[in-house]
Every structure is written in C-alpha cells, then in structure tokens.
Amino acid sequence: MERILIIGATSDMGQAFAQACALQGSSIMLAARNGDVLDRMAKDLRARTQVAVSTHAFDALDMEQHEVFYQDLPERPDGVICFVGLLGDAAACQQSFEVARRVLDTNLTGVVSILDLVANEFEKRGRGWIVGVSSVAGDRGRAPRYHYGCAKAGLNAYLSGLRQRLFKSGVFVMNVKPGYCRTKMVAGWNLPNTMTSEPEEVARVILKGIHRKQETLYVRWMWRWIMWLIRVLPECIFKRLKI
C-alpha cells in the first residue's frame, strides 16, 4: 500500500486529491493549518474508504518547525504532493512588502523548505515521488498579480532543478500547472468553461500524470499552448497588453 503525504490538504484541490488517493487504497497523511477541517476530512475518508488516514498540523510559514513536522510523521511517505498556495491581494502587495512577502513565502520559500527535507530523504533511499502544484502564472510575469507569478516562477525553476538533481536517484519530480480551477481562491471570478477545471478533474489528472511520469503537467491541454504564445510574445508588444 502506497503512503502519500498531502501538504495543503484542506485546499479544494487537496481535498479532491485525498479522496482520489483514498479510493485507490492509498494510506493518507493529511497536513495543513486548519485542524478542524483536517479532522472532518479524516473522519469522512475513513468512513467511506476504510483506508488509514492521519492528520498533522503544518504551517508553510513556520519554517523553523518543518523538520520537526517531517520527522514526526508516523510513517515515511512513498510520495509527497504540495498544494500550498496563496493568491493574495495584488494591490495590497504593491503597497506593502509585508503583504507581498507572505505571498512569496507561502508560494515559494515555505514550499522549498519542506520539499528539500523530503528530497534529501528520498534521494538517500533511492525512490519516491514529489509533486509541486505551481501555476501557469509562473510562465511569464503579468501585471495583475506579478508577486504571485514571481513566486510561482521561482517554484517552477526549483522543481526543474530538483528533478535534475534527483533523476539519477530514481526519484520522480512533477510540476503541475492547473490553469483556471473552480476553487475558493477564485470565487466570484467569471471563468470560461472550456479553460476551467474542477478540483476532482485536477486530482484525476495528477494521479494519471504520476503513473505516466509526466514531468510538467498542464491540467487542460490548451493551457500549454496559451502560455507558449504568451511566453514568445516580444516584450514591446507584451507590455502593452492587458492580460
């Protein structure tokens, strides 16, 4: 039975992924800040699937405690996925570095902190998989949320370098770029149906991607080509666009 650690498990995508993993019989370790939600998730998963489920307090911003958190897990995971993310208020980020730093640390520094610990252990034992959930926003910085995009671009580079480092050890690293997804993070947005996934779809696609060992995964195929076009636009044109 595979043991999976889900970091950021209370997010909409994290909950959907936990359910998908439990349905396939995996043992689940749920990690997030909100203990009440974690307990409800665990109770529901145990009742519906009868798999082993444990809950663990985890705060991406409390980086001094990450090593303690990881070493105190009841079992060593076979795979780790991180859904931690914070969109933040773009205008507030522009006016306050404290606000911007929370976005940067949540999406990048805190994720690197915990995944480095995972990577070190997996490298030593020569097996395992690591999945980081990033964003298409990291493919090119855009005015509406460039602090968020900056952090996700850093995460993309980190996962790419981590993949290269761990390749010879037999550890698989995947970068997921969901694109639009109907979650609490984008509540109230008017999203195009053809480009927008549901959390359950994201979970299914990620599990399939792990099985197929897809290194970079766009949840809906059109995002790969949309972001390719955005990346190749000349700066003299790109900076005049409202995208």
Secondary structure per residue as TSV (DSSP state, phi and psi in degrees):
chain	resnum	aa	ss	phi	psi
A	1	M	-	360.0	129.0
A	2	E	-	-77.1	139.4
A	3	R	E	-106.7	122.9
A	4	I	E	-121.5	127.8
A	5	L	E	-97.8	122.3
A	6	I	E	-110.9	110.0
A	7	I	E	-97.1	131.5
A	8	G	T	79.8	35.9
A	9	A	T	-68.2	-22.0
A	10	T	T	-83.6	-6.2
A	11	S	S	-65.5	160.8
A	12	D	H	-59.3	-44.2
A	13	M	H	-68.5	-37.3
A	14	G	H	-62.8	-41.6
A	15	Q	H	-65.4	-42.5
A	16	A	H	-64.3	-39.4
A	17	F	H	-67.8	-40.0
A	18	A	H	-60.0	-42.8
A	19	Q	H	-64.4	-43.4
A	20	A	H	-62.8	-40.7
A	21	C	H	-67.1	-41.5
A	22	A	H	-64.3	-38.7
A	23	L	H	-65.2	-25.8
A	24	Q	T	-91.2	3.7
A	25	G	T	93.9	9.8
A	26	S	-	-77.5	147.3
A	27	S	E	-77.7	135.5
A	28	I	E	-119.8	133.5
A	29	M	E	-115.3	115.7
A	30	L	E	-98.8	127.8
A	31	A	E	-130.2	130.2
A	32	A	E	-172.6	178.2
A	33	R	S	-80.7	-37.9
A	34	N	-	-83.8	98.5
A	35	G	H	-64.6	-35.8
A	36	D	H	-63.9	-43.8
A	37	V	H	-66.2	-41.3
A	38	L	H	-58.1	-44.1
A	39	D	H	-63.8	-41.0
A	40	R	H	-64.7	-42.1
A	41	M	H	-60.5	-47.1
A	42	A	H	-62.4	-43.9
A	43	K	H	-61.6	-43.9
A	44	D	H	-65.2	-44.3
A	45	L	H	-65.0	-40.6
A	46	R	H	-64.5	-40.6
A	47	A	H	-67.8	-36.5
A	48	R	H	-91.4	-25.1
A	49	T	H	-124.7	-19.3
A	50	Q	-	61.8	26.3
A	51	V	-	-90.0	165.0
A	52	A	-	-75.5	126.2
A	53	V	E	-133.1	129.4
A	54	S	E	-125.0	156.4
A	55	T	E	-121.0	146.0
A	56	H	E	-146.4	132.1
A	57	A	E	-73.3	129.0
A	58	F	-	-146.3	130.5
A	59	D	-	-124.0	116.3
A	60	A	T	-58.6	-29.2
A	61	L	T	-84.5	-14.0
A	62	D	-	-92.5	67.9
A	63	M	G	-68.1	-23.6
A	64	E	G	-66.4	-21.2
A	65	Q	G	-99.5	0.8
A	66	H	H	-63.4	-41.1
A	67	E	H	-65.1	-41.9
A	68	V	H	-61.8	-45.5
A	69	F	H	-55.7	-48.8
A	70	Y	H	-70.3	-40.5
A	71	Q	H	-70.6	-24.2
A	72	D	T	-86.9	1.4
A	73	L	-	-60.9	142.7
A	74	P	S	-68.3	-25.3
A	75	E	S	-138.3	157.9
A	76	R	-	-85.1	127.4
A	77	P	-	-73.5	150.2
A	78	D	S	-87.9	-28.9
A	79	G	E	-144.8	148.5
A	80	V	E	-132.7	132.9
A	81	I	E	-127.9	138.9
A	82	C	E	-118.9	115.3
A	83	F	-	-100.5	5.7
A	84	V	-	-58.3	131.8
A	85	G	-	-168.6	152.3
A	86	L	-	-144.5	117.2
A	87	L	-	-70.8	-46.3
A	88	G	-	75.8	170.4
A	89	D	-	-95.4	114.2
A	90	A	H	-60.7	-44.6
A	91	A	H	-64.3	-40.1
A	92	A	H	-65.8	-37.5
A	93	C	H	-61.7	-38.6
A	94	Q	H	-67.5	-28.1
A	95	Q	H	-97.0	-19.3
A	96	S	-	-138.5	119.4
A	97	F	H	-67.7	-28.7
A	98	E	H	-60.8	-41.6
A	99	V	H	-67.1	-45.1
A	100	A	H	-62.4	-40.0
A	101	R	H	-64.1	-34.1
A	102	R	H	-63.5	-40.3
A	103	V	H	-65.7	-45.6
A	104	L	H	-63.6	-45.2
A	105	D	I	-71.2	-37.0
A	106	T	I	-66.6	-44.0
A	107	N	I	-84.5	-21.8
A	108	L	I	-127.1	-67.6
A	109	T	I	-60.3	-45.7
A	110	G	H	-65.3	-36.1
A	111	V	H	-68.0	-44.9
A	112	V	H	-60.3	-40.9
A	113	S	H	-56.8	-48.4
A	114	I	H	-78.2	-38.7
A	115	L	H	-70.9	-26.8
A	116	D	H	-63.2	-38.8
A	117	L	H	-64.4	-42.9
A	118	V	H	-62.4	-46.6
A	119	A	H	-60.0	-41.7
A	120	N	H	-61.7	-42.2
A	121	E	H	-69.3	-44.8
A	122	F	H	-64.6	-37.3
A	123	E	H	-63.0	-41.5
A	124	K	H	-64.8	-38.8
A	125	R	H	-89.4	-12.2
A	126	G	T	76.3	28.8
A	127	R	-	-164.8	167.6
A	128	G	-	120.8	171.0
A	129	W	E	-138.4	148.2
A	130	I	E	-129.8	129.6
A	131	V	E	-123.7	126.0
A	132	G	E	-109.2	128.8
A	133	V	E	-94.1	106.5
A	134	S	-	-101.1	-135.4
A	135	S	-	-165.0	151.9
A	136	V	G	-64.1	-18.9
A	137	A	G	-61.8	-21.0
A	138	G	G	-83.4	-5.4
A	139	D	S	-75.8	-28.3
A	140	R	S	-161.5	134.0
A	141	G	-	-65.3	131.3
A	142	R	-	-129.6	148.2
A	143	A	G	-54.7	-40.6
A	144	P	G	-56.4	-39.4
A	145	R	G	-147.1	65.0
A	146	Y	H	-76.1	-22.1
A	147	H	H	-68.6	-44.9
A	148	Y	H	-61.5	-46.7
A	149	G	H	-61.5	-38.6
A	150	C	H	-60.0	-45.7
A	151	A	H	-64.2	-42.2
A	152	K	H	-69.6	-33.7
A	153	A	H	-62.8	-41.7
A	154	G	H	-62.6	-39.5
A	155	L	H	-65.7	-39.4
A	156	N	H	-58.9	-46.1
A	157	A	H	-64.7	-40.1
A	158	Y	H	-61.1	-48.5
A	159	L	H	-64.7	-35.3
A	160	S	H	-64.3	-46.5
A	161	G	H	-66.7	-38.6
A	162	L	H	-63.9	-39.3
A	163	R	H	-60.8	-44.6
A	164	Q	H	-64.8	-41.6
A	165	R	H	-61.9	-43.2
A	166	L	H	-90.3	-6.6
A	167	F	G	-54.8	-47.2
A	168	K	G	-69.7	-16.1
A	169	S	G	-88.2	-7.4
A	170	G	T	83.3	14.7
A	171	V	-	-95.9	129.0
A	172	F	E	-93.8	134.1
A	173	V	E	-124.4	127.6
A	174	M	E	-123.7	141.1
A	175	N	E	-111.4	121.7
A	176	V	E	-106.3	129.7
A	177	K	E	-122.1	92.8
A	178	P	-	-67.0	-28.3
A	179	G	-	73.1	-158.6
A	180	Y	E	-63.9	134.7
A	181	C	E	-144.2	137.3
A	182	R	-	-76.3	92.0
A	183	T	S	-131.3	175.1
A	184	K	G	-60.9	-28.3
A	185	M	G	-60.2	-32.2
A	186	V	G	-117.0	25.8
A	187	A	T	-57.5	132.5
A	188	G	T	91.9	-10.4
A	189	W	-	-75.7	145.2
A	190	N	-	-91.4	96.3
A	191	L	-	-103.3	140.1
A	192	P	-	-71.8	129.3
A	193	N	G	-59.1	-40.3
A	194	T	G	-67.3	-21.6
A	195	M	G	-107.1	4.2
A	196	T	E	-117.8	124.7
A	197	S	E	-96.8	169.6
A	198	E	-	-105.6	155.0
A	199	P	H	-54.7	-37.0
A	200	E	H	-65.2	-36.4
A	201	E	H	-65.6	-43.6
A	202	V	H	-57.9	-44.4
A	203	A	H	-60.6	-45.7
A	204	R	H	-63.5	-42.9
A	205	V	H	-66.8	-38.6
A	206	I	H	-64.2	-46.5
A	207	L	H	-60.0	-41.0
A	208	K	H	-65.2	-39.8
A	209	G	H	-64.5	-38.3
A	210	I	H	-63.3	-44.4
A	211	H	H	-61.8	-39.5
A	212	R	H	-87.2	-6.5
A	213	K	T	58.2	49.7
A	214	Q	-	-79.4	125.2
A	215	E	S	-80.1	-38.7
A	216	T	E	-126.4	124.7
A	217	L	E	-123.9	115.2
A	218	Y	E	-93.5	124.9
A	219	V	S	-62.5	-44.6
A	220	R	S	-110.3	133.8
A	221	W	T	-55.8	-34.6
A	222	M	H	-65.9	-22.3
A	223	W	H	-66.1	-30.9
A	224	R	H	-60.1	-42.2
A	225	W	H	-82.0	-33.2
A	226	I	H	-62.2	-46.3
A	227	M	H	-72.7	-30.5
A	228	W	H	-61.3	-44.7
A	229	L	H	-63.3	-42.5
A	230	I	H	-63.2	-38.5
A	231	R	H	-68.2	-35.1
A	232	V	H	-88.2	-6.5
A	233	L	S	-62.4	132.2
A	234	P	-	-60.2	144.6
A	235	E	H	-58.0	-35.6
A	236	C	H	-63.3	-25.8
A	237	I	H	-91.6	-45.9
A	238	F	H	-57.1	-42.7
A	239	K	T	-68.5	-14.2
A	240	R	T	-92.8	-9.2
A	241	L	S	-87.7	153.6
A	242	K	-	-107.3	79.0
A	243	I	-	-131.8	360.0
